[in-house]
Each structure stands twice: as structure tokens, then as C-alpha cells.
């Protein structure tokens, strides 16, 4: 597998979860070393294997402004090496994991538009090499990222060539930084400094005295995962304009003291401007008093996640005033808090977002004071996910009039809390987003949501509900987005369950709901009361492949996006999209489709994005999608299908090379699965032409020389046509009896006497008549749906079963000739005939094949092959069974059993 393909496979994982519109401009570039995105002007270059040598930097499209090279081996970079990139107006350059040791002096002056430079994870770079490389760098450089370059001893003048730039952000995380000094950064006008994941341990190394403050304009300081634990009380003297401080993952033991008695007077003069404080996982234990916030009273955001605090911090001074009167967001995830007191948040009147997820609370507080006024009147978002709530006792959210978002996921309550007061008025009139997933809710009643008329987003998933009753969502008159997923016990949807006229987006996914079972729902009423839905996501169900599909979708006159991926669909009814003329995006990927009626897509004149990836499509021709629809697409995804690279795919190959439609992941993931000599080759690799595929008529000369005898032949044929198949079957019966069952000495042992190739449409006759009869006679037959392992690659199992079977028994019919999956197996049969001769295959004509379905590839295989014809009843059926049994049991290597054409 070529390196570029391996890289593309890695990119595909990202591609699969993105909207189609985000993938429309992805293409290979840079001599297939890179992926380019014209929409974002980005190029990403990465080899299949780490440390692959980069012999040169490839030339890239001129629109690229953002460039990344990663995982190559390029120890030295000179100015001459980058000659292919100098035509680019690069703003962002990222060199990661390149094993760089040496860089030319003044290398980056080649890019005068450079604003962001990242050189990371190159462990052999020295600060001297980097210093010299920065000579004459772009004056508009604003950000420099030197993450994880093993910079231990930093030269004091490392950044001397950057003093003339607009550099405001310096990222040095992941480096040891043993001797970082104030002189190193004194000439930089930094507003953000990242020293995280380093050995940095003392602020005084970059702020030695109160008279020398090299970073006085710093606003954002990252010290997470360092070993700092001292001199934090001088932090606002060193950085008087600091507004954001990250101290996560340090061993502080106690809430840090940012001021003490010796420095209090100074701090009062240089008031702290800190707005955001991050203290996740800093080993803080016990309770936090109000005095802890006396020097950081301007806080807006406080993060105390993953600490062993036993109670919500005390935010009230003894006089009742708030120590953090401007605090708007408080995060207390994964703490030791188990009880919320009624007054836990009494001094947080400005609080807007409260996150207390992942604690063992069991019962939430009601946020009300003694006089029923709210302690947190401005709270808009409350996160109670995974807090072990088992029930709601009353009006827990009664005092949260401005609450807009409520997250109650991953709890244990069985009944949805009431959002009505005693007079049936809403206690949360501003609530617009509610998540009830992963709970023990068993019932939803028509009155459950009656006081949530402002709700716009509702998420219900992973709950043991078995029925969606009529009108349960009707009170939600403002609802725009409804998500119902993973309801494993859902068995019934009543007629008017989705009575939501305001709904715009409906996601009904992975519920394993059987739309073929009409006892579970009413197809004509299912979406009748939500006609304004524009986006319908039905992934992970069993969507109908019959005429009921069109009935389901008919009411949705405004539908623009439909997702039917992962619906186990093996077919599409011709009228499924008859009423969906507004559809623009259609996802049918991850199904079992092999083909469909040529009229399936003819109604979709507005379609712009079509996804048919990850199906079983072997043949895609000019009738698969009407040409006017196909050429009007913006994006088309047909990747990961088992293509049959035969004459029938010549048209698609030609179209794909000249179309303006963006074929997602083309050509590298459009590969042949047959014939055997083309397996894993791209569609562009097979070189059949129209001339190669013309059917040459071998009877032309015979017909011309036999014109005089036409009348005789006609009369003779008319006389015996009805009995000829029986006569010839009898002749071959005699020949097989004469041949006997003598086993050849060089004959090998097989697991099966025969592998049966047939069309699913003929399954009833094949299984209950043909297979039943032969197995009674003692033959060992391989039936795919019976013998194959579930979940394994079906194509590989078929090839393996062919090799383990002495003979191949092919059941031909008109249905067989129309099925692309059957025709793919015919390619394997043809290969078997070439290797083992005619005796290796037994052809049975179950039903005649119409001329219009006798495609060239099938005709070419059968025109000189023996066929046995099925007759029902009387001596002719008896003769048929005798011949079939003898043919299957005959040893390999013998003459053909029939010459019927």
C-alpha cells in the first residue's frame, strides 16, 4: 500500500464524523505527500510511517497560507530546501516531530507574511540554533510555539531577534526550562506565556525584583503541570495586568495564598485584575474560607475540579458581603462534596454557570433563600450530570427563573422533575435546553413538559422507555431540536407522538426501530404533525425498503437533509424519495446496498450532497443516478465499495475523470474487489476500453451460409422446442452414468461438495427445493447466509469458501442477472472455470433470463458453457434431479455434462 493511501486512511477517521460540506475541498497535493483544503487554505503533510525521510519539500498550490509538516525525518533545513515554498504567502508554519537538529541562520525570513510559527517535538534542537534561525524574521510575527523541544539550558539572548516583531504569545510548554531568566524575555511585549509541563519552579527567576518587571503586560500565564509551589503571593506584583492564571496539576496542598500581611499594602495599591483562575487537580483539601479570595475579588471564572474539598467554598465575608461579587462561572467537578446546603451559593448573585458534574450528591438543593428569593438569580446554566440523583422531591429549580440550560444526564431518577408551580405556571420560563439522557425514566406523559413552552432543545437517550405516547411533546411549542437515541426498549410510537409543529431538527438514532413492522407505528401519521422538519437523522434503525418508505417521508415538504446511514438497507424502493423534492443532503452510507431502480433519485432535483460510501455496490453506471441529478451534485461519496472493475464500470471511470463534482476520497479509496487480478487496484488502474467489451457474434458466418436452410431449421425447432431440454438432459444423464463416481487419485479433499451461488430473490426455491434435495442425497453444501461468520468481511469469506468447495453450483435466473452482487460472484466463477475447467462448475437455469438483462460480462461467461434446465413435475423433474446429483458428484477433470446453449 502506497504511503499516501495509508495517510488518507488516517484522515478518513476524521472525515467520517464531519458534515459533508466540510470535506468538499480536500484533495491530495504536493506530489501526494500532503492533503490540501482550498476552503481553509491549509496543507497537512504527513508520511504513512513515522520518521520517513523527507528528501525535499514539495511544491504546493499557491492558495496555501497554513502549512504543517509532521512525522518526517529531516535533521537539517536550509534556505535552498525551502525554494518550493517561497511562492506561498504563509501565515502559519508548523514543523512537528521532524528530528530537526540544524536550521540555517535567518531561515524564516523567506516568509515575510508569517504570523504564527510552531516548531515542536524536535528533541535535538538547541536554543542557539533557534536564536540564529529567527534572524530577520517577519515583523508581523505574533505567536511562537516551541513545545517539547527538550530546551533545558536557554541562552539569555535566545529571543533577541524577536524584539522588533509583534510577538505577543510565547509557548514553551513541555521543555525542562532549567535556567529560564528574566533577561531572556525582557525585550518581548508578551501578553501570553505558556510554561506548562516544565520544571519551572519559582516566579522570581523571571521576576527577580519589584523594580524589574519584564512581563508587566502579561495577561495570560500557564503554569499547569510544573513544580511551582512558592512565591505565588508575589504573582500580582510581577504581573500586575494578569487576568488569566492556569495552575492545574500542581501539588499546592492548599488553596494558594495570593497575598500576605507583608505585601497586602502593595496589593491594595496594585489591585489584582485576575478574572480566571484554574486550579484543577492541585491537591487542595478540606474547606476554603472567604479570606482565600481577598486578593482576587475580581474573579469571573473559578475552576476547582478534581480536588478533595468537602464543601462549596465560603464566598461570604462575615459582614455578609460577597468575596467574589463578579463571579459568573464556577466549576466543582470530581470533588468530595456530597451535600449541597440551601445557602451554599448565597453570596453568588452574579453566578451564571454552575458546574457540579460528577459528584455524589443524590439530592440537589433548591437554590432558594428562606424568603423564597433566589441566591443565584442570574444563573443560566446548571450542570448536574452524573451526580447520583435518584429523585426530585419538589421544586428544586423553583428559584432559577433565568435558567436556560439544564443538564441532568447520567443519573438514576425515574420521573422527570416538575417544571410547574402549584398554579401550573412555569418555574423556569427561560429554559431552552434540557438533557435527560442516561436516566431510569420509564414513562413520559402528555403533561410532563406542559410548563416548558420556551424549550428549544430536548435530548432524550439511553432510557428504558418502551412507548412514545400521543402528544407528549405537544406542550413544547417552541421546540426546534429533538434528539431521541439509543432507546433499546422502544417498541411503539403512537400516531401523534411527534405532534410538534415548530420542530426543525429531529434526530431519531440508534433505536433499532423496525419501520417495516407496521404494528409498531402508523407510517402515514408518524411525521404528519411535524411537517416543518428540515433535518431528519434516522441512523442506526431498520428503515423500510418497501413502499411504506415514501409514506413515512411524504409529509415532510421542507426536508433538506436526510440521514439513513447504518439502517441495514439492502434495497431502496423506487418511490422512497418521490415526495422529497426539497432534499439537498442525503446519507445512505454504511448500508448493504448493491443496486436500486433507476428512478430512485429522479425526483431529487435539488440534491447537492449524496453519500453512498461503505455499501456493497459493485457496479455504478449512467442509469444508477439520472445524469442531470448526478452532474448537479457538489459532493458525491462512493468510497469503500467492492467495485467490479469490468466492462460495466468503464462509464463511471470516464465520468469520474472529467466531472466537476467533488468525489470524496477519490481515487485512492475507490478500489476494485473483482476480478481477482484487479483486487485492491484503484478504479483508474483498470484499462478496459469500449472496444474490448463489444460482443462479437461467432454465428454471423453460419447464419449467412445457412440462409437457404432457414425454413427447415425453423420448422424443426418449432417441432421439438418444447421437448429439447428434456431430451438433452437425458443424454447427459446417460453420459454421467457411464462416467461413474470414480475418485481421481490426485483429487484433493474438500470441506464442501459444492458452494451455492444464487440471488436472494430466488432463495425460497434454492433453500427449500434445491438444497433440501441435494442434502438429503448426502451432499455437503456451503450456503453463505448459513455458513459464514457474522461480522466478517463477506468478500473474503466467499473467496475462501470457493477454495474449500469441490464444485460451484450456480443458480441462474432473471433476478440473478439484475443483481450486482451476484454478477460480482460470477467473476470468481469465471476464474474457477479458467483454472479447473468446465467440470468444476454446474450451471442450473431456474428461470429464463431476458435479453435486456443479459449483460456482456454474463453473456461472455455463458455462451459456451453447459446449463441444466429446471422443470417442475413429472418425469422431467425426476430427470433433472438425476442429472444434478450426478453432476455435483462427478469427479473433477471429466468432460462437460451438457452442451445446451
Secondary structure, 3 states (H helix, E strand, C coil): CCHHHHHHHHHHHHHCCCCHHHHCCEEEECCCCEEEECCCCEEEEECCCCCEECCCCCCCCCCCCEEEEECEECCEECCHHHHHHCCCCCCEEEEECCCCCEECCCHHHHCCCCCEEEEECCCCCCHHHHHHHCCCCCCCCCEEECCCCCCCCCCCCCCHHHCCCCCCEEECCCCCCCCCCHHHHCCCCCCEEECCCCCCCEHHHCCCECCECCCCCCCEEECCCCCCCECHHHHHHHCCCCCEEECCCCCCCCCCCCCCCCCHHHHHHCCCCCCEEECCCCCCEECCCHHHHCCCCCCCEEECCCCEECCCCCCECCCCCECCCCCCEEECCCCCCCCCCCCCCCCCCCCCEEECCCCCCCCCCCCECCCCCECCCCCCEEECCCCCCCCCCCCCCCCCCCCCEEECCCCCCCCCCCCECCCCCECCCCCCEEECCCCCCCCCCCCCCCCCCCCCEEEEECCCCCEECCCCCCCCCCCCEEEEECCCCCCEECCCCCCCCCCCEEEEECCCCECCCCCCCCCCCCCCCCCCCCEEECCCCECCCCCHHHHHHCCCCCCCEEECCCCCCCCCCCCCCCCCCCCCEEECCCCCCCCCCCCCCCCCCCCCEEECCCCCCCCCCCCCCCHHHHCCCCEEECCCCCEECCHHHHHHHHHHHHCCCEECCCCCCCEEEECHHHCCCEHHHCCCCCCCCCCCCCCHHHHHHCHHHHHHHHHHHHHHHHHHHHHHHHHHHHHHHHHCCCCCCCCCCCCEEEEEECCHHHHHHHHHHHHHHHHHCCCCEECHHHHCCCCCCHHHHHHHHHHCEEEEEEEECHHHHHCHHHHHHHHHHHHHHHHHCHHHEEEEECCCCCHHHCCHHHHHHHCCCCCEECCCCHHHHHHHHHHHHHHHHCCCCCCCCCCCC
